[in-house]
Amino acid sequence: MNPQSVSTSSFSQSQIAETDFEKRRGISHVEFRTGLTQVHVLDLPTPVSKSRVETLRAVAKAGISLDFLKLTPTGMSFIVPADKTQTISETLGHENIKNQLDTGRAIVLVHAVNMRDEEGLIASILRRVIDLGIIIDHASDMHDRILIVADESQTEKFKTIFAEGEQNG
């Protein structure tokens, strides 16, 4: 059978619905994860790459799970659960690693199917966030979502932005 001649009657309703869902554009939903600390590891000794590995080894040995690892010219940053703030502080202090801990952080996940394929969507989301005066600590995108790290006290502003976006398309 020629694939171009297949009618929709040969598909089940669930297959059609699944296809429809996969084609939808725009923001589908927003998720908030609070109770996080952003860790900035600063001024690592050279060679920096070796120092990063040693730092990550110490963090792993302390049993600390991390997210959002970002390399910087002289160190790195990452996110840990807030209940690990004291442990990470002690671990880095014990290793004499200069650091800064920013508590009260949240990850905001803005979900949109094929986000990278929808021209300007990521920039539009970030513009809306910045226009409201929300300081973005870190942003990262995946094929179906953008993840934004910000002060968790700003989550209500995020909710306002995306509630408006859902109403306006």
C-alpha positions in Angstrom: 0.0 0.0 0.0 1.3 3.4 -0.9 1.8 5.3 2.4 0.4 8.5 0.9 -2.9 6.9 0.2 -3.5 5.7 3.8 -6.7 7.3 5.2 -7.2 8.3 8.8 -9.9 5.6 9.1 -7.1 3.0 9.3 -5.8 4.6 12.6 -7.4 4.2 16.0 -8.6 7.3 17.8 -5.8 7.1 20.3 -3.2 7.1 17.5 -4.8 10.2 16.0 -5.0 11.9 19.4 -1.3 11.1 20.0 -0.4 12.5 16.6 -2.4 15.7 17.3 -0.7 16.1 20.7 2.7 15.8 19.2 2.0 18.6 16.7 0.7 21.1 19.2 2.8 24.2 19.5 3.4 26.7 22.3 3.6 26.4 26.1 1.8 23.3 27.4 2.5 23.8 31.1 4.8 25.2 33.7 6.3 23.3 36.7 8.1 24.7 39.8 10.7 22.9 41.9 11.6 24.8 45.0 13.9 24.2 48.0 17.2 24.4 46.2 20.6 26.0 46.6 22.9 27.3 43.8 26.5 26.6 44.5 29.2 28.7 42.8 32.7 27.2 42.9 35.2 30.1 42.4 38.8 30.6 41.5 39.9 27.0 41.2 43.7 26.4 41.0 45.1 25.6 37.6 44.8 23.4 35.8 41.1 24.2 36.3 39.9 21.0 34.6 41.7 18.9 37.1 40.5 21.0 40.0 36.9 20.6 38.7 37.2 16.8 38.7 38.7 16.8 42.2 35.8 19.1 43.4 33.2 16.9 41.8 34.8 13.8 43.3 34.6 15.4 46.8 30.9 16.3 46.2 30.2 12.7 45.1 32.0 11.3 48.1 29.8 13.4 50.3 26.8 11.8 48.7 25.4 15.0 47.3 23.4 14.9 44.1 23.7 17.9 41.8 21.9 19.4 38.8 22.5 22.1 36.3 26.3 21.7 36.2 27.7 24.8 34.4 31.4 25.3 33.7 32.8 28.8 34.1 36.3 30.0 33.1 37.7 29.6 36.7 35.2 27.1 38.3 31.7 25.9 38.0 28.2 26.2 39.4 25.4 23.7 40.1 22.2 23.2 42.1 21.8 21.0 45.2 18.7 20.3 47.4 18.4 22.9 50.2 18.8 20.2 52.8 22.3 19.5 51.5 23.4 23.2 51.9 25.3 22.6 55.1 26.9 19.4 53.8 28.1 21.1 50.6 29.4 24.0 52.6 31.4 21.7 54.9 32.6 19.6 52.0 33.9 22.5 50.0 35.3 24.2 53.1 37.2 21.0 54.1 38.7 20.9 50.6 39.6 24.7 50.8 37.5 25.4 47.8 36.3 29.0 47.5 32.5 29.1 47.0 29.4 31.1 47.2 26.0 29.5 48.2 22.8 31.1 47.0 19.9 29.6 49.0 16.2 29.8 48.2 16.4 28.9 44.6 13.8 27.3 42.3 13.9 25.6 39.0 11.0 26.7 36.7 10.4 24.3 33.8 8.4 25.7 30.9 7.2 22.8 28.8 6.6 23.2 25.0 6.7 20.4 22.5 9.4 20.9 19.9 10.5 24.2 21.6 13.7 24.5 19.6 11.8 24.2 16.4 9.4 27.0 17.2 11.3 30.1 16.1 11.6 32.7 18.8 9.8 30.8 21.5 12.8 30.6 23.9 13.7 34.2 23.4 10.0 35.2 24.0 9.9 33.3 27.3 13.1 34.8 28.5 12.0 38.3 27.4 8.8 38.0 29.4 10.7 36.8 32.5 13.3 39.7 32.2 10.6 42.3 31.5 9.0 41.5 34.9 12.4 42.1 36.6 13.1 38.5 37.5 16.8 37.8 37.7 17.7 34.6 35.9 20.5 32.8 37.7 20.8 30.1 35.0 18.8 29.1 31.9 19.1 25.9 29.8 17.0 24.4 27.1 16.0 21.0 26.0 14.0 19.9 23.0 10.7 20.1 24.9 11.4 22.6 27.7 13.4 25.5 29.1 14.7 25.3 32.6 15.2 28.6 34.5 16.9 28.9 37.9 15.8 31.9 39.9 15.0 33.1 43.4 12.1 31.0 44.6 10.4 34.2 46.0 9.7 35.0 42.3 7.5 32.0 41.6 4.3 34.0 41.8 5.6 36.3 39.1 6.4 33.3 36.9 2.8 32.0 37.5 1.4 35.4 36.3 3.5 35.4 33.2 2.5 32.0 32.1 -1.1 32.3 33.1 -1.3 35.3 30.7 0.5 33.4 28.0 -1.9 30.5 28.2 -4.9 32.9 27.9 -3.4 34.9 25.0 -2.0 31.9 23.1 
